[in-house]
């Protein structure tokens, strides 16, 4: 279905010729002319094409990919794509990401000093309002068809509308609630009213959607309704003041008992399966079995400067080789903070003690823990004349030395060849955690970047862990999570390397496992032993073994928020999670340049919500701005 749906998306974007400018949406989040052509709703086949437009509105940006006829005016079209805006608002505002570009309004997001006229908060509002508009028109027009298959389409449209309102409620709080085609100025609904609407819609359509796993890839089924209810109930206490953790456990359980499964298929043979979720063939390599709701992208048929094209290109810069990511170049923008990197830190002492007996051979140098002055950081004997060590290194150099005696040391006169010479040259190293080996039988060595958790995918060569200032790409580690190569190492379908094939999961099963665990800890009545078993599935995938497995007693709220960060980073979840933990605006948790301070600082609590666009407040007297703006 992926290719078919993408083809339908292209057809509908070109065929309908829909443009929603700011003025249209100032009047109402409704575009009453979206789906009124008689031939669009002549039969079920034509209606399916119109349905594709609803999915396309979240993946694409206009009538002509990748740009040229935008749905939303007054902002760069590439900036306005839904998942790119979701990244900007839910990841860039947190410890997960910084961006070095200086476009007006963009630095404001990570610094948490945005205003009501911020282009990016405004663009997301209009993008979601447009989705509501399209869904309302589809539901009204498709309702005239009696074909049984169309009833599934209508249920899907209602899900997509509920999903749009879920986002609006999360990001903006109190927004208009409009469920029919009208030209009246909308009135404002409270967050609780929006919550109740989303809940009632999902409950109403859960049995109208196709059963678990029976719909075409790229379209939602009943499990998507359960999964969105799980997310809704997990955040109910924040959004309505009333906890609903028992309901979160119930609907998370429904999802966990469905046909969806955690992808454990290590198709590229690298020892784990996590990276398969973000490759160019993630619609066929096994990852699709975990995706409950995903945006489909194709480098030839659905081109956009948002989506995974943005996530791949924007994260490449410095000394990174773009060809290794299946694209033709990097945009030198996105990186992450040390807060995320350090969540993947391992217990070096525990790893080293498992290697063998501590020896008199060690490493010395300004890149090693004790500097040139020593004492040596001693290695562990793993076999006759063979030694190994896990070590945290800094930018600098190292050599191998016996018993702190400069009369018996090894270096490398040609650091590219991995061979040692007595008294040889200093070996350059960069900051990071490494597994270091020394083989005196062959006079060889290796210094290999190490992470016990394969989910920590970072590029550190030439990058600084500390972010002293944001614009230089070299400040902050780069993230290598998303790639436009498939499980066999082949580039995606766009041979020019401009646009990316990788689909983007918006809801996947791993998140629901973590929802279940958190709701259980918060009093939802779930089974913590079951939660531990489910989380262990994720940990075994991440580590390639059982060494990191947990028991029910290990499941605390602190453990869960860190596990969510490691499993779901850059997937549009982080801001919502931090707010639920009361970490987003407070001093309880800081990260570089939070509050626009290098070391991080708290900000006013009203920034837990984004402002309604100033432009819409100006023309609609029924709407009130969020507090603080």
Secondary structure, DSSP 8 states (H G I E B T S, - for coil): -HHHHHHHHHHHHHHH-----HHHHHH-S--TTTT--GGGGSSHHHHHHHHHHHHHHHH--BSSSSSSSBSS-SS-GGGG-HHHHHHHHHTTTTTT-EE----TTTHHHHHT---TT-HHHHHHHHHHHHHHHHHHHHHHHHTT---HHHHHHHHHHHHHHHHHHHHHHHHHSS-B---S---S---B--HHHHHHHHHHHHHHHTTTS--TT-S-TTS--HHHHHHHHHHHHHTHHHHHSS--HHHHHHHHHHHHTSS-------TT-SS-SGGGGGSTTTTTSSGGGTEEEEE--BTTTB--SSHHHHHHHTT--TT--GGGGTSS-----EEB-HHHHHHT---HHHHHHTT-EEEEEEEEBTTSTTBTT---EEEEEEETTEEEEEEEE-SEEEEEEETTEEEEEEE-SSTTS-B-EET---EEE-SEEEEEEEETTTTEEEEEE--SSTT--EE-TT-BSS-SSSSSTTBSBEE----SB-TTS-B-S-TTSSS----EEEEEHHHHHHHHHHHIIIII---HHHHHHHHHHHHHHHHSSSTT---GGG--HHHHHHHHHHHHTTSS-HHHHHHHTT-SSSTTS--TTGGG-TT-----GGGGS----HHHHHH-TT----TT-
